[in-house]
Amino acid sequence: MTTRQMAGAGGLINYSIFRDAGRTQNWGTTAGSDTVAGVGNGAAQNYTVYGRVPAQTTPAPALYTDTITVTVTY
């Protein structure tokens, strides 16, 4: 599982992203293993991303953000 971090004025919040609602299939960077395959058709394609924030020290209320980069290989 890949742990990510959202940053904000109150510090950092750890979280992970997954490909399934049960949060058992990690969303990672290894093609054919923990990524999503698709077939292009010229139209926009939507993919649902599921997240989980594990128990951790509660940071101060604030806006927390992170950037997720998507790489398309063809």
Residue frames relative to the residue before (quaternion, step in Angstrom):
aa qw qx qy qz dx dy dz
M 1.0000 0.0000 0.0000 0.0000 0.00 0.00 0.00
T 0.3068 -0.7465 0.5680 0.1611 3.53 -0.99 0.91
T 0.2096 -0.7762 0.5829 0.1171 3.58 -0.69 1.07
R 0.1597 -0.7751 0.6084 0.0595 3.52 -0.86 1.05
Q 0.2435 -0.7621 0.5764 0.1663 3.58 -1.29 0.13
M 0.2331 -0.7102 0.6475 0.1482 3.52 -1.11 0.85
A 0.2088 -0.7853 0.5737 0.1027 3.58 -0.92 0.90
G 0.0993 0.7788 -0.6146 0.0769 3.52 -1.13 0.72
A 0.7423 -0.4044 0.2920 0.4474 3.53 -1.33 0.01
G 0.7016 0.4691 -0.2665 0.4656 3.58 1.15 -0.55
G 0.7203 -0.3949 0.2492 0.5129 3.59 1.26 0.03
L 0.6390 -0.5060 0.4122 0.4071 3.55 -1.05 -0.85
I 0.1387 -0.7497 0.6395 0.0983 3.55 -1.20 0.64
N 0.3228 -0.7424 0.5579 0.1825 3.59 -0.77 1.05
Y 0.1312 0.7721 -0.6170 0.0770 3.57 -1.14 0.69
S 0.2308 -0.7439 0.6065 0.1596 3.56 -1.33 0.21
I 0.2572 -0.7513 0.5829 0.1720 3.57 -1.23 0.47
F 0.1515 -0.8042 0.5746 0.0119 3.53 -1.12 0.85
R 0.4896 -0.6717 0.4893 0.2640 3.55 -1.31 0.45
D 0.7704 0.3005 -0.1721 0.5353 3.62 1.18 -0.26
A 0.6296 -0.5721 0.3863 0.3564 3.56 -1.23 0.60
G 0.6474 0.5176 -0.3192 0.4593 3.61 1.15 -0.54
R 0.3264 -0.7871 0.4572 0.2547 3.55 1.37 -0.15
T 0.4331 0.6768 -0.4739 0.3602 3.54 0.91 1.04
Q 0.7084 0.4053 -0.2470 0.5224 3.60 1.24 -0.40
N 0.3473 -0.7674 0.5117 0.1690 3.53 -0.26 1.35
W 0.2760 -0.7046 0.6199 0.2074 3.57 -1.15 0.60
G 0.0617 0.8456 -0.5202 0.1026 3.56 -0.28 1.26
T 0.6178 -0.5707 0.4241 0.3358 3.54 -1.18 -0.67
T 0.5762 0.5924 -0.3803 0.4153 3.62 1.23 0.13
A 0.3782 -0.7536 0.4934 0.2136 3.60 -0.29 1.28
G 0.8075 0.2387 -0.2043 0.4992 3.55 -0.95 0.94
S 0.7198 0.4110 -0.2409 0.5049 3.58 1.25 -0.14
D 0.8270 -0.0489 0.0808 0.5542 3.58 0.56 -1.13
T 0.5275 0.5792 -0.4214 0.4568 3.54 1.11 0.85
V 0.4372 -0.6654 0.5266 0.2982 3.59 -1.30 -0.06
A 0.2404 -0.7623 0.5859 0.1333 3.57 -0.91 0.94
G 0.0463 0.7924 -0.6072 0.0348 3.54 -1.16 0.57
V 0.3532 -0.6986 0.5743 0.2396 3.54 -1.34 0.14
G 0.3844 -0.7461 0.5002 0.2129 3.55 -0.71 1.09
N 0.0636 -0.7978 0.5989 0.0288 3.54 -1.13 0.74
G 0.6331 -0.5540 0.3198 0.4360 3.58 1.27 0.27
A 0.6808 0.4474 -0.2829 0.5063 3.58 1.24 -0.25
A 0.6243 -0.5164 0.4187 0.4103 3.57 -1.27 0.34
Q 0.1253 -0.7728 0.6187 0.0652 3.55 -1.09 0.76
N 0.2382 -0.7853 0.5611 0.1082 3.56 -0.84 1.02
Y 0.0701 -0.7658 0.6384 0.0311 3.54 -1.12 0.78
T 0.3542 -0.7293 0.5470 0.2083 3.55 -0.90 0.94
V 0.1425 -0.7646 0.6257 0.0595 3.55 -0.99 0.92
Y 0.1873 -0.7807 0.5897 0.0876 3.58 -0.87 0.99
G 0.1685 -0.8108 0.5554 0.0755 3.57 -0.99 0.77
R 0.0942 -0.7641 0.6328 0.0828 3.54 -1.30 0.33
V 0.1618 -0.7461 0.6408 0.0806 3.53 -0.97 0.98
P 0.2855 -0.7828 0.5239 0.1768 3.63 -0.43 1.15
A 0.6556 -0.4731 0.3975 0.4341 3.54 -1.30 0.29
Q 0.1828 0.7619 -0.5975 0.1708 3.56 -0.92 0.97
T 0.6778 -0.4437 0.3645 0.4591 3.55 -1.26 0.14
T 0.4146 -0.7298 0.4887 0.2381 3.56 -0.75 1.05
P 0.2893 -0.7584 0.5576 0.1738 3.59 -0.68 1.07
A 0.6654 -0.4858 0.3801 0.4205 3.55 -1.30 0.19
P 0.5737 -0.5702 0.4455 0.3838 3.60 -1.13 0.58
A 0.2711 0.7290 -0.5862 0.2267 3.58 -0.89 0.97
L 0.5505 -0.5446 0.4880 0.4028 3.55 -1.31 -0.08
Y 0.0786 -0.7934 0.6036 0.0054 3.58 -0.77 1.09
T 0.0057 -0.8205 0.5706 -0.0344 3.59 -0.85 0.93
D 0.0318 -0.7446 0.6651 0.0470 3.51 -1.36 0.31
T 0.2973 -0.7288 0.5839 0.1989 3.56 -1.22 0.41
I 0.1605 -0.7634 0.6218 0.0700 3.55 -0.90 1.02
T 0.2067 -0.7874 0.5731 0.0941 3.56 -0.74 1.07
V 0.1879 -0.7766 0.5954 0.0837 3.56 -0.89 0.98
T 0.1407 -0.7798 0.6061 0.0694 3.56 -0.87 0.97
V 0.1778 -0.7737 0.6023 0.0833 3.56 -0.82 1.03
T 0.0995 -0.7900 0.6046 0.0200 3.57 -0.70 1.11
Y 0.0595 0.8036 -0.5895 0.0561 3.56 -0.86 0.95
